[in-house]
Amino acid sequence: FPSHDKALSYAKQSLKLAQGLNIKPLLASNYNVLGYVLTAKSDYSAADSYFKKAIDVSKRTGLNIELNIAYEGLEALYKATNEKGKSITFQSLSNNMKDSLHNDSILKRMNTLEADYEAKSKQSEIELLKRESELNNLQRQEERRVRNFLLALSALLLTLFAVGIVTGK
C-alpha cells in the first residue's frame, strides 16, 4: 500500500526529530506509530522491535498511555502471527494498564473534588469569620453608644445636681 509507505516515511522523519531533540513522549509515540505501520505492512519482526522500544521508553518515563498503546499493538501483532499465548499476555497487560489508567483518572477526579470541597469549606469558614467579626464590631459600636449615652446622662445629672446646689443656697 502506498499510503503505508508514506506513513512509514513520515514516522521515520518524525522519529529522527524526536531523537535529535530527545523528546521522550514523541519517541514513544513514533515507535508505536512505526510498530502499527509495520504491522499493517506485515513486517512483524520490525514492528515487534519498535513496540518493544516504545515499551522501554514508556516504562522509563512513566508514559502509561503510550505503554498501553504498545501493549495493544503487540497484542494485535501476535494475533496476526497466530501467537495466541503472547497475544493473550499483551491483552492482559493492556487491560491491566487500562484499569490502572482508569483508577488514576478516578483518583485524580476524587482529589480534585476533595480539593474543591476543602477550598469551598475554607471559603465558607472565612465568610463565617467575617460575619462574626462584623457582628463583634456592631456589638462594640452599640456598647460604645450606650456607654457614651450613660456618660452624657451622668454629666447632665451632675450638672443639674451642681446647678441645684448652687441655686438652692
Solvent accessible surface area in square Angstrom, and as a share of the most:
residue,aa,sasa,rsa
1,F,176,0.73
2,P,112,0.70
3,S,76,0.49
4,H,43,0.19
5,D,74,0.38
6,K,128,0.54
7,A,37,0.29
8,L,26,0.13
9,S,50,0.32
10,Y,136,0.52
11,A,6,0.05
12,K,88,0.37
13,Q,103,0.46
14,S,33,0.22
15,L,14,0.07
16,K,145,0.61
17,L,118,0.59
18,A,0,0.00
19,Q,93,0.41
20,G,69,0.66
21,L,122,0.61
22,N,95,0.49
23,I,69,0.35
24,K,60,0.25
25,P,69,0.44
26,L,67,0.33
27,L,12,0.06
28,A,0,0.00
29,S,35,0.23
30,N,9,0.04
31,Y,20,0.08
32,N,4,0.02
33,V,65,0.37
34,L,0,0.00
35,G,0,0.00
36,Y,83,0.31
37,V,16,0.09
38,L,10,0.05
39,T,23,0.13
40,A,53,0.41
41,K,79,0.33
42,S,70,0.45
43,D,61,0.32
44,Y,65,0.25
45,S,92,0.59
46,A,31,0.24
47,A,0,0.00
48,D,28,0.14
49,S,49,0.32
50,Y,39,0.15
51,F,0,0.00
52,K,98,0.41
53,K,92,0.39
54,A,0,0.00
55,I,21,0.11
56,D,71,0.37
57,V,8,0.05
58,S,0,0.00
59,K,123,0.52
60,R,150,0.55
61,T,58,0.33
62,G,53,0.51
63,L,39,0.20
64,N,53,0.27
65,I,114,0.58
66,E,32,0.14
67,L,9,0.04
68,N,14,0.07
69,I,56,0.28
70,A,0,0.00
71,Y,12,0.05
72,E,53,0.24
73,G,1,0.01
74,L,0,0.00
75,E,23,0.10
76,A,44,0.34
77,L,4,0.02
78,Y,10,0.04
79,K,118,0.50
80,A,54,0.42
81,T,42,0.24
82,N,120,0.62
83,E,65,0.29
84,K,144,0.61
85,G,54,0.52
86,K,102,0.43
87,S,5,0.03
88,I,110,0.56
89,T,71,0.41
90,F,30,0.13
91,Q,73,0.33
92,S,53,0.34
93,L,65,0.33
94,S,2,0.01
95,N,71,0.36
96,N,90,0.46
97,M,27,0.12
98,K,92,0.39
99,D,85,0.44
100,S,44,0.29
101,L,47,0.23
102,H,106,0.47
103,N,83,0.42
104,D,53,0.28
105,S,43,0.28
106,I,62,0.32
107,L,96,0.48
108,K,140,0.59
109,R,136,0.50
110,M,109,0.49
111,N,91,0.47
112,T,78,0.45
113,L,121,0.60
114,E,98,0.44
115,A,59,0.46
116,D,66,0.34
117,Y,155,0.59
118,E,90,0.40
119,A,63,0.49
120,K,143,0.61
121,S,51,0.33
122,K,124,0.53
123,Q,88,0.39
124,S,69,0.45
125,E,91,0.41
126,I,80,0.41
127,E,69,0.31
128,L,95,0.47
129,L,100,0.50
130,K,121,0.51
131,R,149,0.55
132,E,82,0.37
133,S,54,0.35
134,E,102,0.46
135,L,102,0.51
136,N,67,0.34
137,N,63,0.32
138,L,105,0.52
139,Q,94,0.42
140,R,117,0.43
141,Q,81,0.36
142,E,89,0.40
143,E,111,0.50
144,R,110,0.40
145,R,141,0.51
146,V,74,0.42
147,R,129,0.47
148,N,81,0.41
149,F,130,0.54
150,L,97,0.48
151,L,111,0.55
152,A,62,0.48
153,L,70,0.35
154,S,56,0.36
155,A,57,0.44
156,L,98,0.49
157,L,101,0.50
158,L,122,0.61
159,T,76,0.44
160,L,101,0.50
161,F,134,0.56
162,A,51,0.39
163,V,78,0.45
164,G,39,0.38
165,I,78,0.40
166,V,114,0.65
167,T,103,0.60
168,G,65,0.63
169,K,197,0.84
